[in-house]
């Protein structure tokens, strides 16, 4: 297994873990639980950001910018459906 694949898998795990902590934080019935889960959520989100930054540094995670006219076209399509 190479470093890129390890980082991709780690990023996926972090993203899944964020979802768990978001739901736990939202559904907490008391402030102590909510605070503990929120702290974990913040930590996991920071790890996700750090991992993303590291992957982009090596060119392992790229994002392509969308042209403004394509965004406008999509917005128009979505608005016309309403």
matplotlib code that plots the C-alpha trace (Angstrom):
import matplotlib.pyplot as plt

x = [0.0, 1.5, 1.3, -1.3, -3.7, -3.1, -3.9, -7.0, -8.3, -7.5, -9.3, -12.4, -12.4, -12.1, -15.0, -17.2, -16.2, -17.2, -20.7, -21.0, -19.9, -22.2, -25.2, -24.1, -23.6, -27.0, -28.8, -27.1, -29.6, -27.3, -24.7, -21.8, -22.3, -22.8, -19.5, -17.5, -18.8, -18.3, -14.7, -14.2, -15.9, -13.6, -10.5, -11.6, -12.4, -8.9, -7.4, -9.4, -8.1, -4.5, -4.8, -6.3, -3.5, -0.9, -2.5, -2.7, 0.9, 1.9, -0.7, -2.8, -6.0, -6.8, -9.8, -10.8, -12.4, -15.7, -16.2, -18.6, -20.9, -21.4, -22.4, -24.9, -26.3, -26.8, -28.4, -30.8, -31.7, -32.4, -34.5, -36.6, -37.5, -39.2]
y = [0.0, 3.4, 6.7, 8.2, 5.3, 5.4, 9.1, 8.6, 5.9, 8.0, 11.0, 8.9, 7.6, 11.1, 12.3, 9.4, 10.1, 13.8, 12.6, 10.5, 13.4, 15.9, 13.7, 12.9, 16.6, 17.5, 14.8, 15.2, 15.5, 17.4, 20.1, 17.9, 15.3, 18.0, 19.8, 16.6, 15.6, 19.1, 19.0, 15.7, 17.1, 20.1, 17.8, 15.5, 18.4, 19.8, 16.5, 16.4, 19.8, 18.9, 15.7, 17.6, 20.2, 17.4, 15.6, 18.8, 19.5, 16.3, 16.7, 13.7, 15.7, 18.2, 20.4, 21.8, 25.3, 25.5, 28.2, 30.9, 30.4, 26.7, 27.7, 30.2, 27.6, 25.1, 27.8, 28.7, 25.0, 24.5, 27.7, 26.7, 23.5, 25.4]
z = [0.0, -1.0, 1.0, -1.3, -0.8, 3.0, 3.1, 0.9, 3.2, 6.3, 4.8, 4.2, 7.7, 9.1, 6.9, 8.1, 11.7, 11.3, 10.4, 13.5, 15.8, 14.0, 14.7, 18.2, 19.0, 17.5, 19.4, 22.8, 25.6, 28.0, 27.8, 29.1, 26.4, 23.8, 24.8, 24.8, 21.4, 20.0, 21.2, 19.4, 16.3, 16.3, 16.7, 13.9, 11.6, 12.2, 11.4, 8.2, 7.2, 8.1, 6.0, 3.1, 3.2, 3.3, 0.4, -1.7, -1.0, -2.8, -5.5, -4.3, -3.8, -6.5, -7.0, -10.3, -10.3, -12.0, -14.6, -13.5, -16.5, -15.6, -12.1, -13.5, -15.8, -13.0, -10.8, -13.6, -14.1, -10.4, -10.2, -13.2, -11.5, -8.7]

ax = plt.figure().add_subplot(projection="3d")
ax.plot(x, y, z, "-o")
ax.set_aspect("equal")
plt.show()
